[in-house]
Amino acid sequence: MHRKLDWSGLLLFTALLFGAVARFVPAASSGFPLNDGGLFYAMIRDLKANHFLLPQFTTYNFVDIPFVYPPVGFYTAAFFSTLLPVSDLQILLWLPPLINTLAIFFFFKLAEQFLPSRTSAALAALIYALSSRAFLWQVMGGGITRSFGMLFLILMLWQAVQLFRENTHKRLALTALFGSLAVMSHPQTALHAALGGLMIFLFYGRSKRGIISALWVGVGVVLLSAPWWGVVFLRHGFEPLLSAGQTSQRTLEFYLIILQLHSPINYLALPFLIFFYIGLFLSLKRREFFFLVWILTAYLLDTRGGDGVVLLAESMLAALGLIQLAAWISRSDGDQPEALMAKPVSQALVFVSAFYFLLTASITDFQLVNTSLKPADLEMIAWVNSNVEDGQTFLLSTGREFSMSDPLQEWFPALTKQHSATTLQGLEWILSEKFFPWYEQLVAFQHCADLGCVTSWSKTNGVDYDYLIVTIPSKEDKSDFAKYLRNLAVSARASDTLALVYESKSALVFEAMR
């Protein structure tokens, strides 16, 4: 009856419960994989068709994309869809949020290694669980690789810290195993596994035994991942990997975006930022520079994917900051986190903060639900499959500049046997320095407001198309791109060179007359 409340257990349970809700609600609401994943859907089917042996190329979009993507997520999805009575699409819908939810628990185990108590680690897990950066890209269809990559990255870092403290064979083996799985899950987590391991070594493992352990981990990761990278190298060399590495821009604009995310301009994240900067102040005051160096290095090396990785360090600092703020308010700066949480003021601060984080997570969920293909899109795709001969070239005018976050652009070639000339996904593996120039051309195409613009774009870029799809925006949409789409639809209808072959409330399909 007089047993004290286990705040660490309660906070961890809350993190797992509401973290799972935030991750599964978009999937349950949409019924179709969120946003991207079309390329990966095709690669999973290619893997199964090739009897679980790595194909040389993927059939996606008929542009000879080398099958060099780290395959752990594909093998896992293919295994479950073969073993269970579920489709590949259902696997892409439900498996990413499941894996991303598991990552919350192992982040708690990682935070225990850096923070002074289980309560502060559980609080960090709660902050991490409800941060949109922790699940936004992880629960999408493309999260079949991103979620596994982040999970194994966290597991590797968790074991690496203990390795340099204990130097046991068990920790060494697990660090190498999880490091190799991170490498074989996602290109960016491969980079951050190496970077995070290096940071932990520099701050916690600088000893003779630490150097030996680090070398053995490196050897283990190379050997365990050799079945994948060895096949890739023998077939394609390292050109596709080098090509993909050129898609992360390190420009002043990108760094300014990072600064804006960490400034008061990002008002939705303001409570998180307040806690984070207090925690950062405390760590610098104590001359503990690990988190700061890790954050800065990760952003400098990877402006594109570093944001989700640095959240690991930022959530731990935010937990320290929240605890310190509670101590200042309650005027009990000397109390341990467990004792501090027994005070009503601290409980109120944690409750209000958790409620706010849950609210912002709900806003992200709402945005995610609206990134999925709609039933009308699937009906149009079904019509194409039934009425259009395979192997035709399509132009998709959807009103979205960045085709990699356009579900119709990505999923159309995955769900049909057609080629989409306006789909960018997958081309990062073959275009090298031509990637961004072609991206600019695709942006220009989405600005076309009449058929003359489309014809000029087609001739300039040497793209002969057989069909043009124009999506119809809602009446409430008053944006410039909505105007472009409406004007293009009118222009295409009036043209003698195009024939309208399909019409719905959401899309028009025109066939080019030869």
Secondary structure as GFF3:
##gff-version 3
##sequence-region A 1 514
A	DSSP	alpha_helix	7	30	.	.	.	ID=ss1
A	DSSP	alpha_helix	38	49	.	.	.	ID=ss2
A	DSSP	beta_strand	57	58	.	.	.	ID=ss3
A	DSSP	three_ten_helix	60	62	.	.	.	ID=ss4
A	DSSP	beta_strand	65	66	.	.	.	ID=ss5
A	DSSP	alpha_helix	72	83	.	.	.	ID=ss6
A	DSSP	alpha_helix	88	114	.	.	.	ID=ss7
A	DSSP	alpha_helix	118	129	.	.	.	ID=ss8
A	DSSP	alpha_helix	132	135	.	.	.	ID=ss9
A	DSSP	alpha_helix	143	166	.	.	.	ID=ss10
A	DSSP	alpha_helix	169	183	.	.	.	ID=ss11
A	DSSP	alpha_helix	187	204	.	.	.	ID=ss12
A	DSSP	alpha_helix	208	236	.	.	.	ID=ss13
A	DSSP	alpha_helix	239	244	.	.	.	ID=ss14
A	DSSP	three_ten_helix	245	247	.	.	.	ID=ss15
A	DSSP	alpha_helix	252	261	.	.	.	ID=ss16
A	DSSP	three_ten_helix	267	269	.	.	.	ID=ss17
A	DSSP	alpha_helix	270	285	.	.	.	ID=ss18
A	DSSP	alpha_helix	290	301	.	.	.	ID=ss19
A	DSSP	alpha_helix	306	330	.	.	.	ID=ss20
A	DSSP	alpha_helix	337	340	.	.	.	ID=ss21
A	DSSP	alpha_helix	344	369	.	.	.	ID=ss22
A	DSSP	alpha_helix	375	387	.	.	.	ID=ss23
A	DSSP	beta_strand	393	397	.	.	.	ID=ss24
A	DSSP	three_ten_helix	403	405	.	.	.	ID=ss25
A	DSSP	alpha_helix	407	415	.	.	.	ID=ss26
A	DSSP	beta_strand	419	420	.	.	.	ID=ss27
A	DSSP	three_ten_helix	427	429	.	.	.	ID=ss28
A	DSSP	three_ten_helix	432	434	.	.	.	ID=ss29
A	DSSP	alpha_helix	435	446	.	.	.	ID=ss30
A	DSSP	alpha_helix	451	460	.	.	.	ID=ss31
A	DSSP	beta_strand	467	471	.	.	.	ID=ss32
A	DSSP	alpha_helix	480	493	.	.	.	ID=ss33
A	DSSP	beta_strand	498	503	.	.	.	ID=ss34
A	DSSP	beta_strand	507	512	.	.	.	ID=ss35
###
